Each structure stands twice: as structure tokens, then as C-alpha cells.
């Protein structure tokens, strides 16, 4: 809750997004928006942007499990299935 006279910009966390590029097998092409999957040793993720074409990566959002940094709001994992 902001106090009177406080500017919300002053209380924002500057690190609210972290991106990670990854390679996945061809089965991730079948993910639909909203699907949840677990990546071994990485955690659970929700598909935000499904596969459309090789030049546009799949985007997954990490589902917080309490072990991540307190200040990190979301983690984005861009997965490419193009192994050229």
C-alpha cells in the first residue's frame, strides 16, 4: 500500500523479468497457450506463446515455487526447436 505522497515508481522492482534461451525437443511444438509443463531440473512453466514458426520462439513463464529470488516476478524462457 502506498502512503500519501509516495510515487509508485519509487517502489517498483527494477528486475521483474529475466529471459533465458533454451533448446527443446520437437514435442514442445505441440504446446498450446496455457499448457503447463515441467522442465527437468528447471521447474514448472506455463506456455504463453505457442509455436508458430521457426523464426518465432515459444515463450514459457516460470511458475513460482517459493525457491526463486523474492524480487523476481516472472521468468521467461524462449524455446527454439530449430536445431540448424
C-alpha positions as CSV (number, residue, x, y, z in Angstrom):
1,X,0.0,0.0,0.0
2,X,1.4,3.4,-0.9
3,X,1.4,6.2,1.6
4,X,0.1,9.6,0.6
5,X,2.7,11.4,-1.4
6,X,4.6,8.2,-2.4
7,X,5.3,7.7,-6.1
8,X,4.7,4.1,-7.2
9,X,7.8,4.3,-9.5
10,X,9.9,4.5,-6.3
11,X,8.7,1.1,-5.0
12,X,8.9,-0.8,-8.3
13,X,11.4,-3.6,-8.5
14,X,13.7,-2.9,-11.5
15,X,14.3,-6.6,-12.2
16,X,10.8,-8.0,-12.9
17,X,11.7,-10.1,-16.0
18,X,14.6,-12.5,-16.8
19,X,14.9,-14.2,-20.2
20,X,16.6,-17.5,-20.9
21,X,17.1,-19.0,-24.3
22,X,16.8,-22.8,-24.5
23,X,16.6,-25.7,-26.9
24,X,13.7,-28.1,-26.7
25,X,12.7,-31.3,-28.5
26,X,10.1,-31.2,-31.2
27,X,7.3,-32.1,-28.8
28,X,7.2,-28.6,-27.4
29,X,5.8,-27.5,-30.8
30,X,2.5,-29.2,-29.7
31,X,2.1,-26.9,-26.6
32,X,-0.9,-24.6,-26.6
33,X,-1.2,-21.3,-24.8
34,X,-1.9,-22.0,-21.1
35,X,-0.5,-25.6,-21.1
36,X,1.7,-26.3,-18.1
37,X,4.8,-28.5,-18.2
38,X,7.7,-29.4,-16.0
39,X,11.3,-29.0,-17.4
40,X,13.6,-31.4,-15.6
41,X,15.8,-29.6,-13.0
42,X,14.3,-26.2,-14.1
43,X,10.8,-26.1,-12.7
44,X,7.3,-25.8,-13.9
45,X,6.3,-23.4,-16.7
46,X,3.2,-22.1,-18.5
47,X,3.1,-21.7,-22.2
48,X,2.4,-18.1,-23.1
49,X,3.3,-18.0,-26.8
50,X,3.0,-21.4,-28.6
51,X,5.0,-22.5,-31.6
52,X,4.0,-20.5,-34.8
53,X,7.1,-20.8,-37.0
54,X,10.8,-21.5,-36.6
55,X,11.8,-17.8,-36.5
56,X,9.5,-17.0,-33.5
57,X,10.4,-18.9,-30.3
58,X,8.0,-20.5,-27.9
59,X,7.6,-18.4,-24.7
60,X,7.2,-20.0,-21.3
61,X,6.6,-18.3,-18.0
62,X,8.0,-19.9,-14.8
63,X,5.5,-20.8,-12.2
64,X,7.0,-19.7,-8.8
65,X,7.6,-22.5,-6.4
66,X,9.0,-20.4,-3.5
67,X,12.6,-21.2,-4.2
68,X,13.2,-18.3,-6.6
69,X,14.5,-14.9,-5.7
70,X,11.9,-12.9,-3.8
71,X,12.2,-9.9,-6.2
72,X,11.9,-11.8,-9.4
73,X,8.3,-11.5,-10.6
74,X,8.5,-13.7,-13.7
75,X,11.0,-15.7,-15.7
76,X,10.6,-16.0,-19.4
77,X,12.1,-18.9,-21.3
78,X,12.2,-18.7,-25.1
79,X,12.5,-22.2,-26.5
80,X,13.6,-22.8,-30.0
81,X,13.1,-26.2,-31.7
82,X,15.2,-25.2,-34.7
83,X,18.5,-27.1,-34.4
84,X,20.2,-25.8,-37.5
